[in-house]
Amino acid sequence: MSVDVLVAGGGGFIGGHLVGDLLRQGLTVRSVDVKPKDQWHQLHHDADNRVADLSLLEEAMAATEGARAVYMLAADMGGMGFIENNKAACMLTVLTSTHMLQAARKHEVERYFYSSSACVYAAGKQTDPHVTALTEADAYPAMPEDGYGWEKLFTERMCRHCAEDFGLATRVARYHNVYGPHGTWDGGREKAPAAVCRKVATAAITGEHEIEIWGDGEQTRSFMYIDDCVQGSQMILHGDAGEPVNLGSDELVTINQLVDLAEEIGGITCRRHHRLDAPQGVRGRNSDNTRIKATYGWAPSVSLADGLSETYVWVYDQVKRAIG
């Protein structure tokens, strides 16, 4: 069976949104994920939904057969708490990354998109909360996030060399902290926006207005809303930029400011307990969007206030349902 698009990792947060958008455009989509279907973030019944372990070469080959284009989103990952404590698991994603490139070459895929990460950037350039926004060149000399970042940077190089040696049209986007509804919001793999929304929503529902914040809250990040991520990913897949491109918001905030905003949305104020021994990642990280603006005349534009409002409403409903 031939399809317009294969989304590897289609049962994940970003994958679920991407599959839905591609289907709305009238494209035929194969969505593949290692998780049982009842654990997928979104299950779109108009897609060819398959459960497969893409770290196995034969399953990667079977999933890719007949696909004109591939979005390779599949990875074993989560928020900072997960990637700092599961470095081997994150690096073993290299099996999936390698086998999907082999399968794409074998089946003569026309376009191949790889979702890399801002975690590829050198740690020495991210030690100050007042960080200078990271340009694509800042990935070298290489010293990425241990584990997860090394796997992402290595796979970027594989994409480059598969393009050079085999003529496979690869495109690489470096995602910066994607968030939104229908994402992981508890269990240890959630990222900061969802975790903060969960904590504030729980405080609002229970009336216990106290929350824990990892670190002193002065570490800085930018956060990209899922709609921008989905649009930008498709634009990069179809574009002509062979080099990696930042795909992220350049709206820099501290974690304390992120909490301020969630509290404002939730209509409460909480007493904050800062856990200084918790995983925090780099001190500051922001996306320099010069290349994406110059290449495509576009950059992510959904404000954190607007995106977090949508996310909070969804997370609040999940918390309410869980608490009962």
N, C-alpha and C positions, 0 to 999 in steps of 0.2 A: 504494500500500500504506500503510495507516494503522498507526501504532505508538503505544504508550503514551508512550514516551520516546525522544528523540534525545539522544545524548551526543556532542557535538562535541569532538574531541580524545580519542576513545575508545581510540585506540591508545597514548596516553600512560600515564604511571605512575598518576596519580589516576584517569584515565578507565577504565583497565583494571580497577581494583578496583571502581569504581562500577558499570560494566556487569555485572560478575559478581554483585554484590549485588542489583541490580535484577532480573536473570534468576532468581536464587534465590527472589525474591518472586513469581515467576510473571508478571512484566510482559513485554510485547513491547518490544524495544529495538533501535534503529538506532544503530550505532556507526560514526562517521565520522572519518577521520584523513587527513592529507596524505601520511603515510609509506607506503611499500609494506608490505603486510601482514606480510612476513617480518621487518619491523623494529618491529612493534607490541610493546609490553611484554607484553601478554596478548591472545590472540585467542580469543574465546568463540564457538564455532561455532553456538550457539543464537541469536545475534544476527544482525541484518541488517547485515553488515559491508561498508562501502564506503570506497574510496579516493577522496577528493575534495579539491580546493583551495578551502577556504571563503573565501579572500580574494577569490575571483571571485564576483560577484553571482549569476550563473546557476547556479553549483554550490552556493552557499548556499541558493538557492531550491529546487533539486531535492532537496537533503538534508533540508530542513525540511518539505517537503510531507507532510501526513498525520500529523505529530507533535503529540500533545496537550501535551507538556511538553518543554522543552529545558534541558539542562545545558550551558552554554557554557564549556568548559574549554580550548578550542583557543587556543594562543599559542606564539610563538617565544620560548622562554625557557630558563633553566638556572640554575645556581648563580651565586654572585657573580663568579667568574672569567669567566663567559659574559656576564652582563648589563652588566658594566663595560666590556667590550671589543666589544660588539655593540649599541650604543644604537640605531642606525638600524633594524636588523633587529627589535629589540624593539618599536620604535614603529610599524613597518609592520604589526604585528598589528592596528592600528586598522582596517585594511581588513576583516579577518575579523570584528572586533567590530561594525563598522558594518553590514556585509552580513548578518550573522546577525540583528541586530535588525530590519533591513528585512524579511528573510524571515519572521521570527516574526510581525511585524505583518501581512504579506501573507496568511499562512496561518492567521491567527487562533489562534495558540498560546495555550493557557490559562494556562500558567505558564512563566516564563523565569528561569533561575538563571544568574548571572554570577559567576565565580570571580575576584575581585579579589585584592589582595595587601597585606600590611603595608608593602610598598615605597611605598604612597601617602602614608605619614606624613611630616610635615615633618622635614627633616634636623636642624633646630635643637633638636628635642626628643629627639634620639638621640645626643648627644655624650658621654655619661657611661656607663661600664659598669654603674654602679649606677642604671640608668634607672628613672624612674617609669613604670609600665605605661601603655601607650598606650590612651587611650579613643578612641572613634569620632570625637569632635569634634576630635581632634588632627591630623586631615588638613588643617585650615585654620587660619590662612592657608597656602596651598598652597606647598610646596617639597619635592616627593617625590623619590624616587630618579630620577636623570637617565635619560631614555630609557624604560626599563621602567615605572617608577613613574608617569611622566606619562601614558603610554598607559592604564594601569589607572585612574588618577583621571579621565581624560577619559571613558572608557567608563562609569564609574560615573555620571557626569553624563548621558550619553546614556540610560542605563537609567532614570534618574529622570525625564527629560523625555519619554521614550517612554511612561512610565506616566502622566504628567500630561496629555500632549497626545493620546495615542492609546488610553489605557486598557489598555495591555499590562501584565499583572501581572508586574513584574520584582522579583527578589530578589537581593541582593548580599551575598556573604560575603567578608571580607578574610582570606585564608589566611595563617597564620604558619608557615612552614618545615615543610612536610609531608615525612615520611620513612617508610620501611618497605620490605619485600621487593618485588621485581619493579620496582624503580626504576632510574634511571640511576646507575651506580656508577663509571664511568670515562669517558674521552673528552673531558672538559672542561665538560660540562653538569651534572655531579653536584653535589649540595649537600653541606653539611658532614657530616651524619651518615654518608652513604654513603661520602664521601671518607675520613673517619676510619676507618670500618670496613674499607675497602679497604687502607689503609696499614697498619693493625694486622694484618689478616689476612695481607697479603703478608709482613710481618715475621715472623709466626708460622710461615708455611709455609717461607720461605727461611732462617730462622735469623739473618737480618741485622736485628738489633733497633735500627734507626734509622729515624726518620720525620721528614718535613718538615711544619711547621705554618705556615699563613699568618698573619702578624702575630705579636704577642707572646703570643697565646692568652688574653689577659685580656678581649677583647671578649665581650659577653654576648648570648645569644639564648635563646628558648624554641623547642621542637621538638614538633610534633604528630604522633602516630602515625596512619597511614593509616586505621585502623578508625574512629577518632574523626572524621576528616575526612569519610569516606563517610557516617557516621551524621548528622553535623551538617549536611552539605550537603543531604541529603534533608529533614531537619527544617526547615531554612530555606526551601527551595523551597515546602513545603506550609504554611508559617507565614504570619502576618499582618504581619510587620515589613517595611515598605516601605523603611526606611532601611538603609544598610550595617551589618553586624554583624561584629564580630571573631569569627573561628573559629580558635582557637589555644590551645595550652597556656599556662598562666601559671607553669610550673616553670622559673625562670630559672637558667641555668648559664653558666659561662665555657667557651670552646672548650677550654681546658686541662682543665676538669672533664669535658667530653665525651670527651676523649682518655683521661683517667683511667678512665672507665667502660668504654670500649671495650677498654682494656688489661686491666682486671679480667675482663671477659667472655672475652677471648682467652687469659688466663692468662699474659701476658708483661708485661715492662716495657721500654720503648724509650727510647733516647737521642733527645732532641728537638732539631731544628734549626729555629729560628724565622726565617722569611723575612719580614723587615720591609717589603720592597718589593712584596709580593704584594697583590692585591685583598683588601680586608677589609670593605668596606661600612661601615655606621654602627657607632659604638662600642658601643652597647647598644640592645636592642629586646626588649620583652616585651608580652604581650597582657593588656589589662584586660578581664576577662570579666563585668563588672557587667551589661552590657546583655543578653548571651545568657542569663545566669542569671535575670535579671528577666523576660525575655520568654518563655523556654522552660523555665525550671527545670532547666537542663542546661548542662554545659560539658565540654570534653574531659577525660578522666580517666585515660587510660592513662599510667602513669609512664614517664619516660625510660628507667629501668633495664629495665623489661619490654619496651618497644618496641624499644630498641636491641639487646636480646638476640636478638629475633626477626630483626631486620635483619642483625645480625652473622653469624648462622648462614647466612642466604641469601647474603650477600656473600662469605663465606668459600668457599662452594661455587663461586661464579662465578670467584673468583680461582684456586682450586685447578684448576678446569677450564681456565682460560686459561693457567696456568703449565705444566700438563701433568705 
